[in-house]
């Protein structure tokens, strides 16, 4: 059995500039002591020490007391769950579960929100955006969702809902991946014991990795050298640079002059990728350097990059003008680099390093794309 002593009290040694005292939970967990703030402060006269709550004379008494009640219930539940599982609570584990606040962390939406609040600086901006987007989509299907309500049947129902929204296979796989990510996180903090979707398998689709051929890339290069409107030329400039360097949109957008190292013998880019947080050094070819604007101040952005939406809209106009019958988005620049680099070198390990992939299996998809393209060309002979 775990021995716990919990008490809510004012920290009179931490009065703020307005003379208010913060309310803390004193927690003695099996002999280890720690104080936890509940993010409320009140005047000393508004605190009822015997009842461990705020008096009704305080304007926010109901809100604060409701939070205190939820914190108390949560702290007691941690002890009850540990006792029922015959586990000894460490102060570390108590803090990990308790620090999520007074919110109901059994609700996946509250859990996701709290995870982002606590660990936002460890995530790439696009990851946070994706977590929020998937959470909002899930909330439209179920306004409230407890972890114990996530079952194989729930996923089947949600997947059917996404199909009715015309979400493609890749979008539905992303939805499944996010739910699984937060199930894993909930297990890590001791909120749940096992993965409720352990037996469910959703295959990651290969995806349609559209890319430009060497001939198409040369065609766009010739277009850039000719007359174009300012918007078309601006977008084509940083798109072609990405085709020759493998940079993602977010990395091109935030590329600084200080990331460029231009020399007679060696020119390269050194960046920390915004998506993976991985440091990569990318050599610059002479052709790539031609698309760099004149040198600016070290802290200035290299390119004047439009929004992702505007960039892709203008890029579609460029592809249409070039009479290339492909659906091209900016991310196709990275696919173009990968497929052409593999085509020219055949060295998947080096290409994987240039792309900044953590696993070579991520690069192997481009080898499959090339094999598929070769098969299509060979099959054309059947029409002769």
Order of alpha helices (4+ residues) and beta strands (2+ residues): beta-beta-beta-beta-beta-alpha-alpha-alpha-alpha-alpha-alpha-alpha-alpha-alpha-beta-beta-beta-alpha-alpha-alpha-alpha-alpha
